[in-house]
Amino acid sequence: MEKTFIINGQEVKVQDFKHAHDTVSFSFQGQNYFYSLISRDGHEMILDERTGRFKSAVSTLNKEGEAMVIAAGREGNVAEASKKLKKGTSHAGGLKSPMPGKIFKILKSQDSEVKKGETILILEAMKMEHAIRSDKDGKVKKIFFNVGELVQGGVILAEVES
């Protein structure tokens, strides 16, 4: 079965996509990929491939129907093109945690002006830093956590109002 994904804004087609309970396989640009799920704990997974095991994580979907995926030290936003969610299905102005982690640094304070794409805070997850960016121009209405606090995936970290 051919499947279309959007990865970091670019449409990608994979062939022979199969997803069973504990395996995923597909062909991409003439190369075959096969992964076995070794274990899963929430959004974190240990996958096995021919070259060895690696840890990966997949966040919950955001309002655009995208999930952040981190695997083998690389990260990207991925969406299944045919299953994009409708806008407005999440908390208006809320910036969610893409996965469980710890608040590493807060760069903007409450009532600060921000531009779309500007980093408000940094989340540390899976030994990587993830910038939580404003999705619009506006003012930081509220930051719900402090530096050092642990957060679950999908929780609202900050709120921006126009």
C-alpha positions as CSV (number, residue, x, y, z in Angstrom):
1,M,0.0,0.0,0.0
2,E,1.3,3.4,-0.9
3,K,1.1,6.0,1.9
4,T,1.7,9.7,1.8
5,F,3.3,11.6,4.8
6,I,4.2,15.2,5.2
7,I,7.6,15.4,6.8
8,N,8.9,18.9,7.8
9,G,6.5,20.4,5.3
10,Q,7.4,18.2,2.3
11,E,5.2,15.5,0.9
12,V,6.8,12.0,1.0
13,K,5.4,8.8,-0.5
14,V,6.4,5.4,0.7
15,Q,5.5,2.2,-0.9
16,D,4.5,-1.2,0.6
17,F,3.6,0.4,4.0
18,K,2.6,-2.2,6.5
19,H,2.0,-1.6,10.2
20,A,1.2,-4.6,12.4
21,H,1.0,-4.8,16.2
22,D,4.8,-4.8,16.7
23,T,6.3,-4.1,13.3
24,V,6.5,-1.3,10.7
25,S,7.9,-1.8,7.2
26,F,7.9,0.3,4.0
27,S,10.0,1.1,0.9
28,F,11.3,4.6,0.3
29,Q,13.4,5.7,-2.7
30,G,14.2,2.1,-3.6
31,Q,15.3,1.1,-0.1
32,N,13.4,-1.3,2.2
33,Y,12.9,-0.4,5.9
34,F,11.8,-2.8,8.6
35,Y,11.4,-2.0,12.3
36,S,10.4,-4.2,15.2
37,L,9.0,-2.7,18.4
38,I,11.0,-4.1,21.3
39,S,9.2,-2.0,24.1
40,R,7.0,1.0,24.5
41,D,6.5,3.3,27.5
42,G,4.0,6.1,26.7
43,H,5.4,8.0,23.7
44,E,8.9,6.4,24.0
45,M,9.7,3.3,22.0
46,I,12.7,1.0,21.6
47,L,12.9,-0.1,17.9
48,D,15.1,-2.7,16.4
49,E,16.5,-2.7,12.9
50,R,19.2,-4.6,11.1
51,T,21.9,-2.2,12.3
52,G,20.8,-2.3,16.0
53,R,18.4,-0.9,18.5
54,F,17.6,2.7,19.0
55,K,15.2,4.8,21.1
56,S,12.5,6.9,19.5
57,A,9.6,9.1,20.6
58,V,6.5,10.3,19.0
59,S,4.4,13.1,20.4
60,T,0.7,13.5,20.4
61,L,-0.8,15.2,17.4
62,N,-1.0,19.0,17.4
63,K,-3.9,21.0,15.9
64,E,-2.4,20.6,12.4
65,G,-2.4,16.8,12.7
66,E,1.4,16.6,13.0
67,A,3.4,14.7,15.5
68,M,7.0,15.4,16.4
69,V,9.2,12.3,15.9
70,I,12.6,11.8,17.3
71,A,14.6,8.7,16.2
72,A,18.3,7.9,16.0
73,G,19.3,11.5,17.0
74,R,17.2,13.1,14.3
75,E,13.9,14.9,14.7
76,G,11.1,16.0,12.4
77,N,7.4,16.9,12.3
78,V,5.4,14.2,10.5
79,A,1.7,14.0,9.5
80,E,-0.2,11.5,7.5
81,A,-1.5,13.6,4.6
82,S,-4.9,12.0,4.6
83,K,-5.5,12.4,8.3
84,K,-4.8,16.0,9.0
85,L,-6.9,17.3,11.9
86,K,-9.2,20.3,11.6
87,K,-7.9,23.6,12.9
88,G,-9.3,24.5,16.3
89,T,-9.3,21.0,17.8
90,S,-6.9,22.1,20.5
91,H,-6.8,24.8,23.2
92,A,-6.8,28.2,21.5
93,G,-3.4,30.0,21.9
94,G,-2.0,27.0,23.9
95,L,1.5,25.7,23.2
96,K,1.7,22.0,24.1
97,S,4.5,19.8,25.1
98,P,5.4,17.5,22.2
99,M,6.4,14.8,24.7
100,P,7.2,14.2,28.3
101,G,10.2,16.2,29.5
102,K,11.6,18.8,31.8
103,I,11.4,22.6,31.5
104,F,15.0,23.5,30.8
105,K,14.8,27.3,30.2
106,I,12.2,30.0,30.0
107,L,13.1,32.8,27.6
108,K,10.0,34.9,27.7
109,S,8.0,36.1,30.7
110,Q,4.3,36.6,31.2
111,D,3.1,39.7,29.3
112,S,6.2,39.7,27.0
113,E,5.5,40.5,23.3
114,V,6.4,37.6,20.9
115,K,6.5,37.2,17.2
116,K,5.3,34.0,15.4
117,G,8.1,31.4,15.6
118,E,9.9,33.1,18.5
119,T,11.0,30.7,21.2
120,I,9.2,31.1,24.5
121,L,10.7,28.2,26.4
122,I,12.9,25.2,26.0
123,L,11.9,21.6,26.9
124,E,14.5,19.0,27.5
125,A,13.4,15.5,26.4
126,M,15.4,12.4,25.5
127,K,18.7,14.3,26.1
128,M,17.7,16.9,23.4
129,E,16.5,20.5,23.7
130,H,13.1,21.3,22.0
131,A,12.2,25.0,21.4
132,I,8.6,25.7,22.2
133,R,7.8,28.5,19.8
134,S,4.9,31.0,19.5
135,D,2.4,30.0,16.9
136,K,1.4,33.7,16.3
137,D,2.3,37.3,17.0
138,G,1.0,38.4,20.4
139,K,1.6,38.5,24.1
140,V,2.6,35.7,26.5
141,K,-0.6,35.4,28.6
142,K,0.6,32.7,30.9
143,I,3.5,30.2,31.4
144,F,2.2,27.2,33.3
145,F,5.4,25.6,34.5
146,N,8.8,26.7,36.1
147,V,12.3,25.7,35.2
148,G,13.1,22.2,36.4
149,E,9.5,21.0,36.5
150,L,8.6,17.7,34.8
151,V,5.8,17.8,32.3
152,Q,3.8,15.1,30.4
153,G,3.4,15.1,26.6
154,G,0.4,17.0,25.3
155,V,0.0,19.4,28.2
156,I,-0.2,23.2,27.6
157,L,3.1,24.8,28.6
158,A,2.3,28.4,27.7
159,E,-0.5,30.5,26.3
160,V,-0.2,33.3,23.8
161,E,-2.9,35.8,23.0
162,S,-3.2,38.1,19.9
